[in-house]
Amino acid sequence: MARKRPVIDLDTYSALDAYAIALNEYYKALRKAGFTETHAFWLLSDRDSFPDWIIPNLPNRIDNIPYEDDDED
């Protein structure tokens, strides 16, 4: 008999809860896809490997800030 899984409503969770849930789901999907534990953990530690939609509210990265160089050569 199949067990009914609880529905995750992201509106009831804090940003940290949603982030942890997304990491857990990403890890489980990587393992299901055939990645070893080592490779799955390696991908989890590299935020650039995440799809844009997996964690929608990532803060802006520092390289998005325009850089003004006052010292002109």
KOLDO-124285 format. One record per atom (N, C-alpha, C, O): residue in three letters; x negated, y negated, z negated. Coordinates in pm, whole numbers, plus 50000, padded with zeros to 5 digits. Atoms other than C-alpha are relative to their C-alpha. Layout:
REM residues N
ALAXYZ;...
//
This chain:
REM residues 73
MET499165011650000;MET500005000050000;MET499104987650000;MET498194986549918;ALA500815012149989;ALA498544966350102;ALA500354990249888;ALA501524988249854;ARG499835009750107;ARG498034941049827;ARG500224986250061;ARG499504982350153;LYS499745013449949;LYS499484906349887;LYS498944990549946;LYS498734989549826;ARG501055009450040;ARG496724880349885;ARG500634986649964;ARG501604982350025;PRO499465013150037;PRO497314847249712;PRO499704989750109;PRO498674990450176;VAL500175010749903;VAL497744816849935;VAL499184988949935;VAL499464984949822;ILE500845010650053;ILE495084790349887;ILE500524986750051;ILE500514984150171;ASP499535013449966;ASP496524755249879;ASP498914990349959;ASP498734987549840;LEU501155008550031;LEU493544731849904;LEU500384986949934;LEU499514980349876;ASP499585012450065;ASP495624702349779;ASP499975001049848;ASP499894990849779;THR499974998450145;THR495694717149428;THR498615001749940;THR498475002649818;TYR501354997950047;TYR491914721549404;TYR499194987050008;TYR499464978350091;SER500915011449994;SER489204696149332;SER499075001850121;SER499075012450185;ALA500934999249887;ALA486574688549597;ALA498965010949975;ALA498565017950069;LEU500974989650033;LEU484134711449415;LEU500605013950017;LEU499955023050069;ASP499314987249982;ASP486684739749406;ASP500125003450149;ASP499855014750190;ALA499834997749856;ALA487384735649779;ALA498665003650065;ALA498615012050154;TYR501344997149947;TYR483634735649853;TYR499595014349966;TYR499075021450051;ALA500354986450043;ALA483094767649651;ALA500825010550075;ALA500295020950114;ILE499154990749926;ILE486044784649821;ILE499505001250144;ILE499445012350199;ALA500504999849862;ALA484694774850164;ALA498705007950010;ALA498525015650104;LEU501254992450000;LEU481234788450079;LEU500265014949987;LEU499655023050057;ASN499664985950020;ASN482744821049956;ASN500595006150127;ASN500215017150167;GLU499384995049877;GLU484864825050270;GLU498975001150113;GLU499005010650191;TYR501054999849898;TYR481884816550493;TYR499095012249979;TYR498765019250075;TYR500854988450032;TYR479734842850315;TYR500715013050036;TYR500115021850099;LYS499274987649969;LYS482434869550342;LYS500155002050150;LYS500065013350198;ALA499884998949854;ALA482934861950712;ALA498675004150063;ALA498645012150156;LEU501324996249948;LEU479184864350777;LEU499715014849973;LEU499215021850061;ARG500224985850033;ARG478994898050597;ARG500905008950086;ARG500465019550132;LYS499074992249919;LYS482064910650784;LYS499525000650146;LYS499745010550215;ALA500515000749863;ALA480424899851111;ALA498735008250017;ALA498235009650129;GLY501164991249989;GLY477454922151030;GLY498684994149954;GLY497645000649966;PHE501235005850051;PHE474924898250879;PHE499585007049871;PHE500435011149792;THR500484994450126;THR472714912150604;THR500214989849890;THR500474978149918;GLU499875009350112;GLU472944896950257;GLU498964988950009;GLU499274977349983;THR501085009949990;THR469604879550312;THR500314989550106;THR500154977650082;HIS499695009649894;HIS470674863950641;HIS501234991549966;HIS501274979649998;ALA498825007650039;ALA474074853850503;ALA499644989249898;ALA500124977949909;PHE500435010050098;PHE472454836350204;PHE499164989250065;PHE499264977450029;TRP500825009849930;TRP469964819550436;TRP500884990150076;TRP500634978150074;LEU499095008949928;LEU472784805750650;LEU500794991249903;LEU501084979749935;LEU499295008050099;LEU474634794150337;LEU499134988549948;LEU499654977949914;SER500885010450053;SER471584774450227;SER499694989150103;SER499114978950069;ASP500265009749893;ASP471404755950562;ASP501324993850043;ASP502084999950118;ARG498725006449969;ARG474284731150588;ARG500204997550148;ARG501334996850196;ASP499875002249856;ASP473524724950954;ASP500565012150073;ASP501025010950187;SER499454988049937;SER474614760751026;SER501525000949984;SER502155009150051;PHE498564999350024;PHE478164754150898;PHE500764994350120;PHE500344984350177;PRO499125006349901;PRO480894748451156;PRO500584987049943;PRO500764985949822;ASP499485012950046;ASP482284712951138;ASP501315001349923;ASP501594993349834;TRP498674998750059;TRP485724725351035;TRP500025008049871;TRP501055008249804;ILE499954991250118;ILE484694748650750;ILE500094992149870;ILE500814996049778;ILE499945008650117;ILE484104720950495;ILE500274986050053;ILE499324978750085;PRO499665012349929;PRO485974690750630;PRO499574987149933;PRO499414977050002;ASN500285012550069;ASN485064665150364;ASN498564998749953;ASN498314994149841;LEU501405002050037;LEU481274665650363;LEU499704985150002;LEU500174977950090;PRO500345014249998;PRO479854631850270;PRO499134996750122;PRO498475005350178;ASN500835004149887;ASN478174611650543;ASN498555002649969;ASN498085000349858;ARG501434997450017;ARG474594621650594;ARG499244987050010;ARG499704977550074;ILE500775012450005;ILE471924595750539;ILE499524995750138;ILE499324983850161;ASP500495003749868;ASP470754597150901;ASP501094993550086;ASP500814989150197;ASN498945007149929;ASN474134582751009;ASN499964985049973;ASN500634977250042;ILE500105014250035;ILE473224549550847;ILE499044993450097;ILE497914998050114;PRO500915006649906;PRO471774525351102;PRO498784994549927;PRO498884989749814;TYR501255004450058;TYR468184516251035;TYR499564987250068;TYR499434986650190;GLU500485012749947;GLU467034480551075;GLU498554998249957;GLU498254998249838;ASP501415001650030;ASP463304475551098;ASP499654985250007;ASP499654979250114;ASP500365014150006;ASP462294440850981;ASP498594997350048;ASP498254986350089;ASP501405001649961;ASP458664446851061;ASP499855003350147;ASP499795015050185;GLU500154997849858;GLU458284441951431;GLU498534999450038;GLU497804990549994;ASP501424999549960;ASP454984451051590;ASP499724991350120;ASP498584990650166;
//
